[in-house]
């Protein structure tokens, strides 16, 4: 079987960088999970999105890493709808519902053509000691003692939020992927999301993301993780009520793949989080065929 696959970068900054994803549009092939997994493995990107018809929403999307299926992927969702927008299959100023294994979510396309994904409401889960995490990053525990906790947070996928004291230290991290995999298995998380608020511009934070458990050593832009990070920063008093609607995160600079992730929270009158959104631009659309 010859399957048409689009490749493109989500969360691109200035037409370059971003995070590559594969997208297979619904074309009547009715691929099964094993075939989807094979395509994702052959393509080799951190995630590939498969669009399907849905009885519950406008579209159904399934997400596969080279190793396994995951419930949700922010950058692959941005890629899928950015692709459809470029092909004239989706319209600016329109909202779409998507069925995922993380629930029914909403995708919006802004008047500028940027794609935004609404994530699940945040869950603030277990805290983990600096002493347990530091060796897996080739760091001393003191490098992680910032006054903020290392904590598992989920807006659809469970990630460990790990604050780092400086941008310099962030780029000096030497991940031990076997150790990160073991800790990810222990806590049932996708991986680590490292961040520092020591940035050279107006970005809220610069980040690095490691998910070796899913065959993703490092990822240049992660939508779900940064939605969780913004929720975490607000929860722990690092962003005020007026500083959460439009936020930018930097990622991918350690990989020479600069990415810009836009994020925002909508709050109730009492300050509770009502919505988490992440968005960005796409670039570098190509079409290829994969035999399975």
Number of C-alpha atoms within 10 A of each C-alpha: 9 10 16 14 20 20 23 22 28 37 35 24 19 13 13 16 25 31 29 26 27 29 26 20 19 15 12 8 11 11 14 8 13 11 13 24 20 19 23 28 18 13 20 18 19 27 31 34 28 22 20 20 16 14 8 11 15 15 17 20 25 23 26 27 25 21 17 18 19 17 14 25 27 28 32 31 29 29 30 27 26 27 24 15 17 14 10 10 10 17 18 15 13 11 17 16 18 23 22 20 16 15 13 17 16 18 21 23 23 16 11 9 18 20 30 27 29 23 26 22 18 23 16 16 13 12 13 16 13 19 14 10 21 18 16 20 17 13 18 14 15 12 15 22 17 14 9 16 18 23 19 25 25 25 24 23 23 24 29 29 27 26 24 24 17 18 17 11 14 21 13 13 17 13 17 14 19 12 15 22 22 14 19 21 13 9 15 12 19 22 28 25 25 23 26 21 18 16 16 9 10 11 16 23 24 25 30 24 26 23 21 21 20 20 17 20 17 20 22 28 31 26 29 26 29 31 32 32 27 26 27 23 17 18 15 13 10 15 16 13 13 7 13 21 15 14 18 22 24 26 29 22 16 15 13 11 17 20 28 26 25 24 28 22 24 16 15 10 8 6 11 12 16 13 17 26 29 30 28 27 25 30 23 14 17 12 11 12 13 14 10 11
